[in-house]
Amino acid sequence: MCDDRNKILELLYAECYDSVFRYCLAVADFNPRYYSLIEDCIQDAFIKTITHYKEFKGYQNKTGWIARVASNRLKEEIRKEQNHQKVISAHIEDMGQSMAFSINEIEKKIDTNENRDEILRIYRMLSERERRVFVSFFLEEKRIKEVAADSNLSLNSVRAAIKRIRNKARLEIFVFFILIKGAFFDFHTL
């Protein structure tokens, strides 16, 4: 029975994945920043297919069932992301206000504002799941096990999210550096 389910699941995956992905992409307004989240939601939908196989087996439109499960999960994650946006902005603002200023108040204030802007720019590039991990791991400085427990994710999912966050941050910093360096060189060649 288990082998039959696996074969059926493989066939469904090959048959339905592209249609479900396109449907979920339309639900996310074709925003490319949701690609990883869409893939996670589709994976969750296929897992639900296995866990609720009896209910799924009786459904006539198999692709529609998987698409509905994936899109509902995606909508839920996008809603969480929109609500969580306010929390991170307030958290970063609190961090900036709680810093004590020394003799060079103006320099530190400028530096703090630049850092906050850079953190917000990186934060906006992340998916909802990555944002939760970002806040817990990088801002609240929790251990990976604590982040996994708080966000109901596996340790490997948290590690993968941290790796994706670091890669996106490196890319953002690299692009910023190239823009600054490029402007610097253009200025001096005149």
FIKOLZA-1660 file (N, C-alpha, C; in steps of 0.1 Angstrom, whole numbers, plus 5000, padded with zeros to 4 digits):
% residues 190
   i   px   py   pz ch aa at
   1 5008 4988 5000  A  M  N
   1 5000 5000 5000  A  M CA
   1 5009 5013 5000  A  M  C
   2 5020 5012 5008  A  C  N
   2 5028 5024 5009  A  C CA
   2 5035 5026 4995  A  C  C
   3 5040 5015 4989  A  D  N
   3 5046 5017 4975  A  D CA
   3 5036 5022 4965  A  D  C
   4 5024 5018 4966  A  D  N
   4 5013 5023 4957  A  D CA
   4 5011 5038 4959  A  D  C
   5 5011 5043 4971  A  R  N
   5 5010 5057 4974  A  R CA
   5 5022 5065 4969  A  R  C
   6 5033 5059 4971  A  N  N
   6 5045 5066 4966  A  N CA
   6 5045 5068 4951  A  N  C
   7 5041 5057 4944  A  K  N
   7 5040 5057 4929  A  K CA
   7 5030 5067 4925  A  K  C
   8 5018 5067 4931  A  I  N
   8 5008 5076 4928  A  I CA
   8 5012 5091 4931  A  I  C
   9 5019 5093 4942  A  L  N
   9 5024 5106 4945  A  L CA
   9 5035 5111 4935  A  L  C
  10 5043 5102 4931  A  E  N
  10 5053 5106 4920  A  E CA
  10 5046 5110 4907  A  E  C
  11 5036 5102 4904  A  L  N
  11 5028 5105 4892  A  L CA
  11 5021 5119 4893  A  L  C
  12 5015 5121 4905  A  L  N
  12 5008 5133 4907  A  L CA
  12 5018 5145 4907  A  L  C
  13 5029 5143 4913  A  Y  N
  13 5039 5154 4914  A  Y CA
  13 5044 5158 4899  A  Y  C
  14 5046 5148 4891  A  A  N
  14 5051 5150 4878  A  A CA
  14 5039 5157 4870  A  A  C
  15 5027 5153 4872  A  E  N
  15 5016 5157 4865  A  E CA
  15 5010 5171 4869  A  E  C
  16 5011 5173 4882  A  C  N
  16 5004 5185 4888  A  C CA
  16 5013 5197 4892  A  C  C
  17 5026 5194 4894  A  Y  N
  17 5034 5204 4900  A  Y CA
  17 5034 5218 4893  A  Y  C
  18 5036 5217 4880  A  D  N
  18 5036 5230 4872  A  D CA
  18 5023 5237 4872  A  D  C
  19 5012 5230 4872  A  S  N
  19 4999 5237 4872  A  S CA
  19 4997 5243 4886  A  S  C
  20 5000 5236 4896  A  V  N
  20 4998 5241 4910  A  V CA
  20 5007 5253 4912  A  V  C
  21 5020 5252 4907  A  F  N
  21 5029 5263 4909  A  F CA
  21 5024 5276 4902  A  F  C
  22 5019 5274 4890  A  R  N
  22 5014 5286 4882  A  R CA
  22 5002 5292 4890  A  R  C
  23 4993 5283 4895  A  Y  N
  23 4982 5288 4902  A  Y CA
  23 4986 5296 4914  A  Y  C
  24 4995 5290 4922  A  C  N
  24 5000 5297 4934  A  C CA
  24 5007 5310 4931  A  C  C
  25 5014 5310 4920  A  L  N
  25 5021 5322 4915  A  L CA
  25 5011 5333 4912  A  L  C
  26 5000 5330 4906  A  A  N
  26 4989 5339 4903  A  A CA
  26 4983 5344 4916  A  A  C
  27 4981 5335 4926  A  V  N
  27 4976 5340 4939  A  V CA
  27 4985 5350 4946  A  V  C
  28 4998 5348 4944  A  A  N
  28 5008 5357 4949  A  A CA
  28 5011 5369 4940  A  A  C
  29 5002 5372 4931  A  D  N
  29 5004 5383 4921  A  D CA
  29 5017 5383 4914  A  D  C
  30 5021 5371 4910  A  F  N
  30 5033 5369 4902  A  F CA
  30 5046 5376 4908  A  F  C
  31 5046 5377 4921  A  N  N
  31 5057 5383 4928  A  N CA
  31 5069 5373 4930  A  N  C
  32 5080 5375 4923  A  P  N
  32 5091 5365 4924  A  P CA
  32 5097 5363 4938  A  P  C
  33 5095 5372 4947  A  R  N
  33 5100 5370 4960  A  R CA
  33 5093 5359 4968  A  R  C
  34 5082 5355 4963  A  Y  N
  34 5074 5344 4969  A  Y CA
  34 5077 5330 4964  A  Y  C
  35 5087 5329 4954  A  Y  N
  35 5090 5316 4948  A  Y CA
  35 5093 5305 4959  A  Y  C
  36 5102 5308 4968  A  S  N
  36 5105 5298 4978  A  S CA
  36 5094 5295 4987  A  S  C
  37 5086 5305 4990  A  L  N
  37 5074 5302 4998  A  L CA
  37 5064 5294 4991  A  L  C
  38 5062 5296 4978  A  I  N
  38 5053 5289 4970  A  I CA
  38 5057 5274 4969  A  I  C
  39 5070 5272 4967  A  E  N
  39 5075 5258 4967  A  E CA
  39 5073 5251 4980  A  E  C
  40 5075 5258 4992  A  D  N
  40 5073 5253 5005  A  D CA
  40 5058 5249 5006  A  D  C
  41 5049 5258 5002  A  C  N
  41 5035 5255 5003  A  C CA
  41 5030 5243 4994  A  C  C
  42 5036 5242 4983  A  I  N
  42 5033 5231 4974  A  I CA
  42 5038 5218 4980  A  I  C
  43 5050 5218 4986  A  Q  N
  43 5055 5206 4993  A  Q CA
  43 5046 5203 5005  A  Q  C
  44 5041 5212 5012  A  D  N
  44 5032 5210 5023  A  D CA
  44 5019 5203 5018  A  D  C
  45 5014 5208 5006  A  A  N
  45 5002 5203 5000  A  A CA
  45 5004 5188 4996  A  A  C
  46 5016 5185 4991  A  F  N
  46 5018 5171 4987  A  F CA
  46 5019 5162 5000  A  F  C
  47 5025 5168 5010  A  I  N
  47 5026 5160 5023  A  I CA
  47 5012 5158 5028  A  I  C
  48 5003 5168 5027  A  K  N
  48 4989 5166 5031  A  K CA
  48 4982 5156 5023  A  K  C
  49 4986 5155 5010  A  T  N
  49 4980 5145 5002  A  T CA
  49 4983 5131 5007  A  T  C
  50 4995 5129 5012  A  I  N
  50 4999 5116 5018  A  I CA
  50 4991 5114 5031  A  I  C
  51 4991 5124 5040  A  T  N
  51 4985 5122 5053  A  T CA
  51 4970 5121 5052  A  T  C
  52 4964 5127 5043  A  H  N
  52 4949 5126 5041  A  H CA
  52 4945 5119 5028  A  H  C
  53 4952 5108 5026  A  Y  N
  53 4950 5101 5013  A  Y CA
  53 4936 5096 5011  A  Y  C
  54 4929 5092 5021  A  K  N
  54 4915 5087 5019  A  K CA
  54 4906 5098 5014  A  K  C
  55 4908 5110 5020  A  E  N
  55 4900 5121 5015  A  E CA
  55 4904 5125 5001  A  E  C
  56 4917 5125 4998  A  F  N
  56 4922 5129 4985  A  F CA
  56 4918 5119 4974  A  F  C
  57 4918 5106 4978  A  K  N
  57 4915 5096 4968  A  K CA
  57 4900 5097 4963  A  K  C
  58 4891 5102 4971  A  G  N
  58 4878 5103 4967  A  G CA
  58 4875 5116 4959  A  G  C
  59 4884 5125 4958  A  Y  N
  59 4882 5138 4951  A  Y CA
  59 4885 5136 4936  A  Y  C
  60 4876 5141 4928  A  Q  N
  60 4877 5139 4914  A  Q CA
  60 4888 5147 4907  A  Q  C
  61 4889 5160 4911  A  N  N
  61 4899 5169 4905  A  N CA
  61 4911 5169 4914  A  N  C
  62 4921 5160 4911  A  K  N
  62 4933 5159 4920  A  K CA
  62 4941 5171 4920  A  K  C
  63 4943 5177 4908  A  T  N
  63 4951 5189 4907  A  T CA
  63 4945 5201 4914  A  T  C
  64 4932 5202 4913  A  G  N
  64 4924 5212 4920  A  G CA
  64 4925 5211 4935  A  G  C
  65 4925 5199 4940  A  W  N
  65 4926 5196 4955  A  W CA
  65 4940 5201 4960  A  W  C
  66 4950 5197 4953  A  I  N
  66 4964 5201 4957  A  I CA
  66 4966 5216 4956  A  I  C
  67 4960 5222 4945  A  A  N
  67 4962 5236 4943  A  A CA
  67 4954 5244 4954  A  A  C
  68 4942 5239 4958  A  R  N
  68 4935 5245 4968  A  R CA
  68 4942 5245 4981  A  R  C
  69 4948 5234 4985  A  V  N
  69 4955 5232 4997  A  V CA
  69 4968 5241 4997  A  V  C
  70 4975 5241 4986  A  A  N
  70 4987 5249 4985  A  A CA
  70 4984 5264 4985  A  A  C
  71 4973 5268 4978  A  S  N
  71 4970 5283 4978  A  S CA
  71 4965 5288 4991  A  S  C
  72 4957 5279 4998  A  N  N
  72 4952 5283 5012  A  N CA
  72 4964 5285 5021  A  N  C
  73 4974 5276 5020  A  R  N
  73 4986 5277 5029  A  R CA
  73 4994 5290 5025  A  R  C
  74 4995 5293 5012  A  L  N
  74 5002 5304 5007  A  L CA
  74 4995 5317 5012  A  L  C
  75 4982 5318 5011  A  K  N
  75 4975 5330 5015  A  K CA
  75 4977 5332 5030  A  K  C
  76 4977 5321 5038  A  E  N
  76 4979 5322 5052  A  E CA
  76 4993 5328 5055  A  E  C
  77 5003 5323 5048  A  E  N
  77 5017 5328 5050  A  E CA
  77 5018 5342 5046  A  E  C
  78 5012 5346 5035  A  I  N
  78 5013 5360 5031  A  I CA
  78 5006 5369 5041  A  I  C
  79 4995 5365 5046  A  R  N
  79 4988 5373 5057  A  R CA
  79 4997 5375 5069  A  R  C
  80 5003 5364 5073  A  K  N
  80 5013 5365 5084  A  K CA
  80 5024 5374 5081  A  K  C
  81 5029 5374 5069  A  E  N
  81 5040 5383 5065  A  E CA
  81 5036 5398 5066  A  E  C
  82 5024 5401 5062  A  Q  N
  82 5019 5415 5062  A  Q CA
  82 5018 5419 5076  A  Q  C
  83 5013 5411 5085  A  N  N
  83 5011 5414 5099  A  N CA
  83 5025 5415 5106  A  N  C
  84 5034 5407 5102  A  H  N
  84 5047 5406 5109  A  H CA
  84 5056 5418 5105  A  H  C
  85 5053 5424 5093  A  Q  N
  85 5061 5436 5088  A  Q CA
  85 5060 5447 5099  A  Q  C
  86 5049 5449 5105  A  K  N
  86 5047 5460 5115  A  K CA
  86 5056 5457 5127  A  K  C
  87 5056 5444 5131  A  V  N
  87 5064 5440 5143  A  V CA
  87 5079 5443 5141  A  V  C
  88 5084 5439 5130  A  I  N
  88 5099 5441 5128  A  I CA
  88 5102 5455 5127  A  I  C
  89 5094 5464 5121  A  S  N
  89 5097 5478 5120  A  S CA
  89 5097 5484 5134  A  S  C
  90 5088 5480 5143  A  A  N
  90 5088 5485 5156  A  A CA
  90 5100 5480 5164  A  A  C
  91 5104 5468 5162  A  H  N
  91 5115 5462 5169  A  H CA
  91 5128 5469 5165  A  H  C
  92 5130 5472 5153  A  I  N
  92 5142 5479 5148  A  I CA
  92 5142 5493 5153  A  I  C
  93 5130 5499 5153  A  E  N
  93 5129 5513 5158  A  E CA
  93 5132 5514 5173  A  E  C
  94 5128 5504 5181  A  D  N
  94 5131 5503 5195  A  D CA
  94 5146 5502 5197  A  D  C
  95 5152 5494 5189  A  M  N
  95 5167 5492 5190  A  M CA
  95 5174 5505 5188  A  M  C
  96 5170 5513 5178  A  G  N
  96 5176 5525 5175  A  G CA
  96 5174 5535 5186  A  G  C
  97 5162 5535 5193  A  Q  N
  97 5159 5545 5204  A  Q CA
  97 5166 5541 5217  A  Q  C
  98 5169 5528 5219  A  S  N
  98 5175 5524 5231  A  S CA
  98 5190 5526 5232  A  S  C
  99 5196 5530 5220  A  M  N
  99 5211 5532 5220  A  M CA
  99 5215 5544 5227  A  M  C
 100 5225 5544 5235  A  A  N
 100 5230 5556 5242  A  A CA
 100 5239 5563 5233  A  A  C
 101 5238 5576 5232  A  F  N
 101 5247 5584 5224  A  F CA
 101 5259 5590 5232  A  F  C
 102 5270 5589 5226  A  S  N
 102 5282 5594 5233  A  S CA
 102 5286 5608 5227  A  S  C
 103 5299 5611 5227  A  I  N
 103 5303 5624 5222  A  I CA
 103 5300 5626 5207  A  I  C
 104 5302 5616 5199  A  N  N
 104 5299 5618 5185  A  N CA
 104 5285 5613 5181  A  N  C
 105 5275 5620 5187  A  E  N
 105 5261 5616 5186  A  E CA
 105 5256 5616 5171  A  E  C
 106 5260 5626 5164  A  I  N
 106 5256 5628 5150  A  I CA
 106 5261 5616 5142  A  I  C
 107 5274 5613 5143  A  E  N
 107 5280 5602 5135  A  E CA
 107 5273 5589 5138  A  E  C
 108 5271 5586 5151  A  K  N
 108 5264 5574 5155  A  K CA
 108 5250 5573 5150  A  K  C
 109 5243 5585 5151  A  K  N
 109 5229 5585 5146  A  K CA
 109 5228 5582 5131  A  K  C
 110 5237 5588 5124  A  I  N
 110 5238 5585 5109  A  I CA
 110 5241 5571 5107  A  I  C
 111 5251 5565 5114  A  D  N
 111 5254 5551 5112  A  D CA
 111 5243 5542 5116  A  D  C
 112 5236 5545 5127  A  T  N
 112 5224 5537 5131  A  T CA
 112 5213 5538 5121  A  T  C
 113 5211 5549 5115  A  N  N
 113 5200 5551 5105  A  N CA
 113 5204 5543 5092  A  N  C
 114 5217 5543 5088  A  E  N
 114 5221 5536 5077  A  E CA
 114 5220 5521 5079  A  E  C
 115 5224 5516 5091  A  N  N
 115 5223 5502 5095  A  N CA
 115 5208 5498 5095  A  N  C
 116 5200 5506 5100  A  R  N
 116 5185 5503 5101  A  R CA
 116 5180 5502 5087  A  R  C
 117 5183 5511 5078  A  D  N
 117 5179 5511 5065  A  D CA
 117 5184 5498 5057  A  D  C
 118 5196 5495 5060  A  E  N
 118 5202 5483 5054  A  E CA
 118 5195 5470 5059  A  E  C
 119 5192 5469 5072  A  I  N
 119 5185 5458 5077  A  I CA
 119 5171 5457 5072  A  I  C
 120 5164 5468 5071  A  L  N
 120 5151 5468 5065  A  L CA
 120 5151 5464 5051  A  L  C
 121 5160 5468 5043  A  R  N
 121 5161 5465 5029  A  R CA
 121 5163 5450 5028  A  R  C
 122 5172 5444 5036  A  I  N
 122 5174 5430 5035  A  I CA
 122 5162 5422 5040  A  I  C
 123 5155 5427 5051  A  Y  N
 123 5143 5421 5056  A  Y CA
 123 5132 5421 5046  A  Y  C
 124 5130 5431 5038  A  R  N
 124 5120 5432 5028  A  R CA
 124 5122 5421 5017  A  R  C
 125 5134 5417 5015  A  M  N
 125 5137 5407 5004  A  M CA
 125 5133 5393 5009  A  M  C
 126 5131 5391 5022  A  L  N
 126 5129 5377 5027  A  L CA
 126 5114 5373 5026  A  L  C
 127 5112 5360 5026  A  S  N
 127 5099 5354 5026  A  S CA
 127 5094 5354 5041  A  S  C
 128 5081 5351 5043  A  E  N
 128 5076 5352 5057  A  E CA
 128 5084 5342 5066  A  E  C
 129 5086 5330 5062  A  R  N
 129 5093 5320 5070  A  R CA
 129 5107 5325 5073  A  R  C
 130 5114 5331 5063  A  E  N
 130 5127 5336 5065  A  E CA
 130 5127 5348 5074  A  E  C
 131 5117 5356 5074  A  R  N
 131 5116 5368 5083  A  R CA
 131 5114 5363 5097  A  R  C
 132 5106 5353 5100  A  R  N
 132 5105 5348 5113  A  R CA
 132 5118 5343 5119  A  R  C
 133 5125 5336 5110  A  V  N
 133 5138 5330 5114  A  V CA
 133 5148 5342 5116  A  V  C
 134 5148 5352 5108  A  F  N
 134 5156 5364 5109  A  F CA
 134 5154 5371 5122  A  F  C
 135 5142 5373 5125  A  V  N
 135 5139 5380 5138  A  V CA
 135 5144 5372 5150  A  V  C
 136 5141 5359 5150  A  S  N
 136 5144 5351 5161  A  S CA
 136 5159 5349 5162  A  S  C
 137 5166 5346 5151  A  F  N
 137 5180 5342 5152  A  F CA
 137 5189 5354 5152  A  F  C
 138 5187 5364 5144  A  F  N
 138 5196 5375 5143  A  F CA
 138 5193 5386 5152  A  F  C
 139 5180 5390 5154  A  L  N
 139 5177 5401 5162  A  L CA
 139 5175 5397 5177  A  L  C
 140 5168 5386 5179  A  E  N
 140 5166 5382 5193  A  E CA
 140 5177 5372 5198  A  E  C
 141 5186 5369 5189  A  E  N
 141 5198 5360 5192  A  E CA
 141 5194 5347 5199  A  E  C
 142 5184 5341 5194  A  K  N
 142 5181 5327 5199  A  K CA
 142 5189 5317 5192  A  K  C
 143 5190 5305 5199  A  R  N
 143 5197 5294 5193  A  R CA
 143 5188 5287 5182  A  R  C
 144 5195 5280 5173  A  I  N
 144 5187 5273 5163  A  I CA
 144 5176 5264 5168  A  I  C
 145 5179 5257 5179  A  K  N
 145 5169 5248 5185  A  K CA
 145 5157 5256 5190  A  K  C
 146 5159 5268 5196  A  E  N
 146 5149 5276 5201  A  E CA
 146 5140 5282 5189  A  E  C
 147 5147 5286 5178  A  V  N
 147 5141 5292 5167  A  V CA
 147 5131 5281 5161  A  V  C
 148 5137 5269 5160  A  A  N
 148 5129 5258 5154  A  A CA
 148 5116 5255 5163  A  A  C
 149 5118 5255 5176  A  A  N
 149 5107 5252 5185  A  A CA
 149 5096 5264 5184  A  A  C
 150 5101 5276 5184  A  D  N
 150 5092 5287 5183  A  D CA
 150 5084 5288 5170  A  D  C
 151 5091 5285 5159  A  S  N
 151 5084 5286 5146  A  S CA
 151 5079 5273 5140  A  S  C
 152 5079 5263 5148  A  N  N
 152 5073 5250 5144  A  N CA
 152 5080 5245 5131  A  N  C
 153 5093 5247 5130  A  L  N
 153 5101 5242 5118  A  L CA
 153 5111 5232 5123  A  L  C
 154 5116 5224 5114  A  S  N
 154 5126 5214 5117  A  S CA
 154 5139 5222 5118  A  S  C
 155 5149 5215 5124  A  L  N
 155 5162 5221 5125  A  L CA
 155 5168 5224 5112  A  L  C
 156 5167 5214 5103  A  N  N
 156 5172 5216 5089  A  N CA
 156 5165 5227 5081  A  N  C
 157 5152 5229 5084  A  S  N
 157 5145 5240 5077  A  S CA
 157 5151 5254 5082  A  S  C
 158 5153 5254 5095  A  V  N
 158 5159 5267 5101  A  V CA
 158 5173 5269 5096  A  V  C
 159 5181 5259 5095  A  R  N
 159 5195 5261 5090  A  R CA
 159 5194 5265 5075  A  R  C
 160 5185 5259 5067  A  A  N
 160 5184 5263 5053  A  A CA
 160 5179 5278 5052  A  A  C
 161 5170 5282 5061  A  A  N
 161 5165 5295 5060  A  A CA
 161 5176 5305 5064  A  A  C
 162 5184 5302 5074  A  I  N
 162 5196 5310 5078  A  I CA
 162 5205 5311 5066  A  I  C
 163 5208 5301 5059  A  K  N
 163 5217 5301 5048  A  K CA
 163 5212 5310 5037  A  K  C
 164 5199 5309 5034  A  R  N
 164 5193 5317 5024  A  R CA
 164 5193 5332 5028  A  R  C
 165 5191 5335 5041  A  I  N
 165 5191 5348 5046  A  I CA
 165 5205 5354 5044  A  I  C
 166 5215 5346 5048  A  R  N
 166 5229 5351 5047  A  R CA
 166 5233 5353 5032  A  R  C
 167 5228 5345 5023  A  N  N
 167 5231 5346 5009  A  N CA
 167 5225 5359 5003  A  N  C
 168 5212 5361 5007  A  K  N
 168 5205 5373 5002  A  K CA
 168 5212 5386 5008  A  K  C
 169 5216 5385 5021  A  A  N
 169 5222 5397 5027  A  A CA
 169 5236 5400 5020  A  A  C
 170 5243 5389 5017  A  R  N
 170 5256 5391 5010  A  R CA
 170 5254 5397 4997  A  R  C
 171 5244 5392 4989  A  L  N
 171 5241 5397 4976  A  L CA
 171 5238 5412 4977  A  L  C
 172 5229 5416 4986  A  E  N
 172 5225 5430 4988  A  E CA
 172 5237 5438 4992  A  E  C
 173 5245 5434 5001  A  I  N
 173 5257 5442 5004  A  I CA
 173 5267 5443 4993  A  I  C
 174 5268 5432 4985  A  F  N
 174 5277 5432 4974  A  F CA
 174 5272 5442 4963  A  F  C
 175 5259 5442 4960  A  V  N
 175 5254 5452 4950  A  V CA
 175 5256 5466 4955  A  V  C
 176 5253 5468 4968  A  F  N
 176 5255 5482 4974  A  F CA
 176 5269 5486 4973  A  F  C
 177 5279 5477 4976  A  F  N
 177 5293 5480 4975  A  F CA
 177 5297 5483 4961  A  F  C
 178 5292 5476 4951  A  I  N
 178 5295 5478 4937  A  I CA
 178 5290 5492 4933  A  I  C
 179 5278 5495 4937  A  L  N
 179 5272 5508 4933  A  L CA
 179 5280 5519 4939  A  L  C
 180 5284 5518 4952  A  I  N
 180 5292 5528 4958  A  I CA
 180 5306 5529 4952  A  I  C
 181 5313 5518 4950  A  K  N
 181 5326 5517 4943  A  K CA
 181 5325 5523 4929  A  K  C
 182 5314 5519 4922  A  G  N
 182 5313 5524 4908  A  G CA
 182 5311 5539 4908  A  G  C
 183 5303 5545 4917  A  A  N
 183 5301 5559 4918  A  A CA
 183 5314 5566 4922  A  A  C
 184 5322 5559 4931  A  F  N
 184 5335 5565 4935  A  F CA
 184 5344 5566 4924  A  F  C
 185 5345 5555 4916  A  F  N
 185 5354 5555 4905  A  F CA
 185 5350 5565 4894  A  F  C
 186 5337 5565 4891  A  D  N
 186 5332 5575 4881  A  D CA
 186 5335 5589 4885  A  D  C
 187 5334 5592 4898  A  F  N
 187 5336 5605 4903  A  F CA
 187 5351 5609 4902  A  F  C
 188 5360 5600 4904  A  H  N
 188 5374 5603 4903  A  H CA
 188 5380 5603 4889  A  H  C
 189 5373 5597 4880  A  T  N
 189 5378 5597 4866  A  T CA
 189 5374 5609 4859  A  T  C
 190 5366 5618 4864  A  L  N
 190 5362 5630 4857  A  L CA
 190 5373 5640 4857  A  L  C
% end
